[in-house]
Amino acid sequence: MKNLIKLSVARNDLVGGIPSSLGNLSSLDYLRLQHNHLEGGIPYALGRLSSLKIFSIAENNLSGIMPSSIYNLSSLTHVSMGRNNLSGGLAPQLGFVFPNLVTLYLAENQFNGRLPRSVSNVSGLNQLDISSNGFSGLVPDDLGKLRNLLLFDVHDNDLGLGTAGDLDFLASLRNCSGLQYLFIHGNRLGGRLPDTVANLSAQLEALKMGGNPISGSIPQGIGNLYGLEVFYFGESLLTGKLPVSIGQLQNLGQLDISLNHLSGEIPSSIGNLSRLLYLYLNGNDFGGRIPSTLRGCKDMEKMDLSLNKLGGTIPDQLVAAFQSLITLNLSYNSFNGTFPSDIRNSKNLVELYVDNNSFSGEIPEQFGEISELKILHMQGNYFQGSIPRSLGSLRGLEILDLSGNNLSGPIPLELQKLPFLKKGFSRISVDSLLLGIRIFVGEFLK
């Protein structure tokens, strides 16, 4: 079929290798083979398809290196090879031989070596995704030449040396005024977080830099990135306070700065983030109280404040404001007082961790109204009184831990009716101990 221009057999169940005879389709400008079960290497003969513009072989089981003949295809605009087992490096001249490239997708392979500096010469490039490979070395510092860049995704590689200078390329990216997605997390990028990160494109929707040995503090100017919807700086070495300007990011749906060394109080301005769904501040050194303004984040689904130095009582109506809450983790802090009974308003709550604090008083009967609850950790507090019989209404409860409190009295018989309960502990009287074993670990004894 020498006159064939377009060939697509994508999203089927084709097996075997890519036929070398496809290299005879001299008029072909569109070849899509993605999402099959093809294996083997990329045929050298495909380098004869001089008119090819769209080349997609992603999501197969292809292996081996990219044949040198592919670099003859100077008409290519879209290259998609992601989710295979391809290996080897990219040719240093990549940016010169593919001058018309718009999309380069090589994610989830076994490529290695450096990201060629010549890539900055592909002036029309708007999507570059080489994530989840083994690329190493420094990120080119002249990427600002890519004025049309929308997506830059290099996460989960070995980029950087873990030292100062690794993040110098960020200054150049300020020239990419349309940049929407910047994913550099999960590398070895080190040094101090430069203030220039606050000068990135106002069009930026997602910024992920976590999982790197980046030190320094989050700049006050971060509020300039008012288009941000996702902000991930977790698992790094950041210090200092969370800037008040974070409250200017009113489109933010996910804020994750977990597992750093941030300190000070949680700024009250965080309550301005009315679209916030996921808040992860765990594993830092935040102190003081939870700001009552957090009630403004009414659509919150997951909130983790564990492993900090927070204290005081839980603000009135705070938990009640989160009617869509699925996971709440307040463990390993110094919260005190009674636990708010308005937790009943969180009808969708599945996981609740309030362990290892200083809560006191009785366990609220209202817990029995949270019908979706599966995991309840309340151990290591000063709760007293008896275990509420209402917990027997939680038909989906799988894990219950009430150990290390001042509870007394018998374990309610209603807990025997919970069909999925796997684990539970209570400090109870000796008379109730055998009953407790039968209720709480009966599944294992069976």
N, C-alpha and C positions, 0 to 999 in steps of 0.2 A: 504493500500500500504506500507507494512512494510519494503520493500526494497528500497523505494524512497530515493534518495540521494540529489536531488536538486528540489526545488519548488519555482517558481517565478510567481506571478500574479501581478507584479508591473505595475503601470500606467494603471489602468482600472477605472471603476466606481463602484467598489464593496462597498457594505454597510453592516451594521450590525457589529457584534463583531468578534474578532479572535476566531475561534473554539478551545475549550480546547482539542479536539481530535487530534489536530496537535501534541500534546505531545506524541502520540503513535508512531510517525514516528522515531523510534529509530536509524535509519541509516542516518537521515537527517544531512547534513553538510552545507546546503545552503538554506536560507529562506529569500525571498524578498517579502514583502507585501507593499512596500512604494508607495506613491502617489495614494491612493484610498480615500474612505470616511468612513473608518473603525472607530468605536467608542467603548466606554467601556474601560475596563482595559486590561492590559497584563495578559493573563492566567497564573496562578501559574504552570500549567501542562507543560509549555514550559521549565521549569527547568529540565525536564527529557531528553532533547535532548543533551545528553552528547557528541555527535560528532559534534555539531554545530560549524561552524567557521564563517560563514557570516550570520549576523542577521540584517535585515533592515526593520524597520516599520515606517520610517520617512514620513512626509507629510500626516498624517491622522488626525483624530479627537479623538485620544486616550487620556485617562485621568487616574487619580489615580497615586499611587506610583509604583515604580519598585518593583515587588515581590522579596522577599529574595531568592527564588529558582533560579533566574537568575544568582546569584553569584556562582552557582554550575557549570556553563558552562565554565570550565577552558580552553577549546579548542578555544574559541572565538578569532578571529583575527580582525574582522571588526564589529563594533556596530554602527548602525545608527538609532537614535530615534528622530531626530530633527523635528521641526515644528509640534508639537502636543500640548497637554495641560497636559503633565505629571508633577507631582509635587513630593515633598518630597526631601530628601537629598540623597547623595551618601554614601555608606558604607565605613567606614574608611579603611577597608581591601581591597578596590577595586584593588589596585596595586599588591596585593599578589595573589588574586584569578583569575586575568586575566593576567597571565605572558606572553602570546603570542600576546597580543593586539597590533595592528598596527594603527588602526583608531578608534577614539572615537568621535562620533558626536551627541551631545545632545542639539544643539542650538535651540533657540526659543521655550522654554517650560516654566514651572514655578518651575523648580528645585531651591532649596535653600540650605542653610548651607555652609559648607566649602568645598573647593577643597581638597580632601584627600591628605595628605602628601605622602601617599604610592604610589601615581601615578608615582613618580620618580623612582620606582622600575621596571616599565614596560620598560625594556631597548630597546625594538624594536619599541616603539611608535613613529610614525612620523607625525600623525595628531591628534591634540587635540582641539576640538571646543565645548566649553560650552557657547558660546555667547548668549546674550539676555535671561538671566534667572535672578534669584535672589540670586546668590552666593555671599557670604560675607566673611569677615575676610581677613587674609593675604594670599598672593600667596606664596606657598612653596618656600623656598630659596635654594633648592637642585635640581632644575630642570635641572641643567647641566649634571646630570646623563643620561639624555635622548639624547644620542649622535646622534641618527638618526632623531631627531625632525626637521620637515620641516615647520609645521604650528602650531602656538600657538595662539589661538583666544579665548579671554575671554571678549570681549568688551560688553558693555551695561549690566553690573551686578552692584553689590554694593561692589566690592572688595576694600580693603584698609580701613584705619581709618582716612585718610585725614591728616596724620602726617608724620614726619620723620621716615624712616625705611620701608615705604610702597614699595619702589622701590629697596629694597636690592636684590630681586630675579634676577634683571638684571645682576648683577655681575656673577651669576652662569650660565646664558644663554650664556656667552662668550664661554663656552665649547661646545655649539651646533653649530659646524662649518658649518653644512649644512642648518641652519635655513634660510628660505626664506620669511616667513610671520609672523609678530609679531603685533597682534592687541590687545591692552589693553585699547583702548579709551572708554570713557563713563563710568567710574567707580568713585571711591572716593579716588583714589591713590594720596597721597600728598607727601610733602617733596620736597627737591631740586633735580633737574635733575642731576643724577650722570654723571661724565665724562665717566664712563664705558659704557655708551650707544654708544660711538664712537668706542668701541672695540667689538661690536657684529659682527656676521658673515659677511664677505665680500660678501656672497651669498644673503644677505638680499635684497629683491625686494620691500617689502612694510612695512613701519614702521608707525603705527598709535598709538599715545599716547595722543591725544587731548581729550578735555572734561573731564579733571581731574584737581584738584587743585595743579598742579605741578608748583613749583617756580624755581628760578635760571635762568641760561642762557643756550643757545644752545652752546655746547662745540666746540671749533675750530676744534677738531679732527673729527667732523661729516663728513668731506670730505673723511674719510677712507671708508665710506660705499658706495663705488663707483658703486655698483650694484643697488642702490635704484631707483625705478621707482615712488613710491608713498611715500610722506613725509607729515604726518598730525600731527601737534602739535597745532591745533587751540583750542580756548575756554579754555585756561589755564591761568596761572599767570606768564608767562615767562617775564623776563626783559633783559636789555642789548641790544647789537647790534646783527644783523644777521651776522654771521661770513663770512668772505671773502671766506672761504673754501667751502661754499655752491656751488660755481661755479665748484667744482670738481665732482659734482654729475651729470655727463653728460648724464646719462640715465633717468634722472628725467622727468616724464611726468606730475606730479601733485605736487605742493608745496603749502601747506595750513598752515600758521601760523597766521591765522586771530584771532581777539579778544583776544589779549594778551596785554602786556605793553612794547613791543619792541620799541626801539628808535634808534636815529642816522640816517644815510643816508642808502638808499638801495644800497648795494654794486654793483659796476659795473660788478663784476664777474658773476652776475646773467645772464648776456648776453651770457655766455658760455653754457647755458642750451638750446641747439639747439632743443631738443626734447620736450620742455615744452609745454603742452597744456593748463593747468589750473594753474593760479597764484592767490592766495588769500592772500593778505597782509592787508586787511581791518581791521579797529578797533584796530589800534596800535598808536604809537606816532612817526612814521617815519617822518623825516623832510628833508629839502633840495629839490633837483630836481629829477625828474625821470631820471635815467641814460640813456644816448643815446644808450648805448650798448644793451639795451633791444631789440633793433631792431633785434638782432641775434636770438631771439625766434620767428622765422618766422611762425611756425605752431600754434601759440597761438590761442586758441578758446575762453577762458574766462579769463578775467583779472579784478580783483577787488582791487583797491587801495583806496577805500573810507574811510572816517572817520580817516584821519591821519592829519599831519601838513605839507604836501607836498606843494610846491609852484613853482613859476617861470612859464615859458612858456612850452608848450608841445614840446619836441625835434623834429626838422625837420625830416620828413620821418618816424617818429615812428609809427604812426597809419597806414601809408601806407604800412608798412612792414607786417602788420598782415592781410593778405588777407583771412584767414580762420576764422577771429574773429566773434564770435556770441554774446558775451556779453562784454561790456566795462563799468566799473563803476569807475568814478573819483570824485564822489560827496563828499561834505563836506571836502574840502581841501582849499587851497589858491591859486590855479592856476590862472594865469592872461594872458593877451594878447588875441589875436584872436584865435578862434578855428580853427585848421588846415583843410583846404578844401580838403586835400588828403584823408579825411575820405571816399571819394567816392570809394576808392580801396577796402574797406571792404564790398564787395557785399553781404556777407552772414550775416551781422550784423542784429541782431534781437532786442537787447536791448541796449540802450545808456543812461547812467546817467552821466551828467556833472553838475548837479545842485549844488547850494550853494557853488560857487567859486567866482572868480572875473574876469571871462572872459568878454571881451568887444568886440567892433566892431559889424559888422553885422553877422547875422546867415548865414552861407554859403549856397548859392543856390544849391551846390552839394549834399546836403542832399537828394534832390529829386531823386538822382541816386541810392540810397540804397534801392532797391526794396523789400527786406525782412524785413525792419524795422517795428516793431510793437509797441515798447515803446520808447518814446523820452522825457527825463526829462532835461530841460534846465533852470528851474526856479532859482531864487535867484542869478542872475548874473548882468552884466551891458551891456547886449546886447542892441543894438540900431538899429534904422532904421525900416523898415517894415518887416512883416512876409513874407518870400519868397513864391511866388506862386507855386514854384516847389514842396512844401510839398504836394500839391494836387495830385502828382504822386504816393504817397506812399499808394497804394491801400489796404495794409494790416495793416495800422496804427490803433492801438487801443487806445493808451494813448498818449496824447500830453500835456505837461505842460510847458508853456512859461511865467508863472506868475512871478512877482517880478523882471522885467527887465525894460528897458527904451524904449520899443518898441512903435511905433506910427503908425498912418495911419489905413486904414480899414483892416478888416480880409478878406483874399482872398476868393472869391466865390468858388474857386476850392476845398476848404476844405469841402464844402457841399456835394461833390461827394464821400467822403470817407465812405464806407459802414459800417465799423466796429468801427469807432471812438466812444469811450465811455466817455472820460474825457479830458478836456483841459481848460487852463486858460491863459489869456493874459491881460496885462495892456494896455488898448486901450482907444481911445477917447469915450466920452459918446455917440456920434452919432453912433458908431459901436457896442454898448453894446448889444442891442437887437439882432442884427445879430449874435453876438458871442454866445449868449445863444442858439439861434436856431441851430447853427452849432454844438456847442460843447456838449450840453447836450440834444440834440433832442431825442436821444435814450431813455433817462429816461422820458422825457415828454410824449413820446408815450405810 
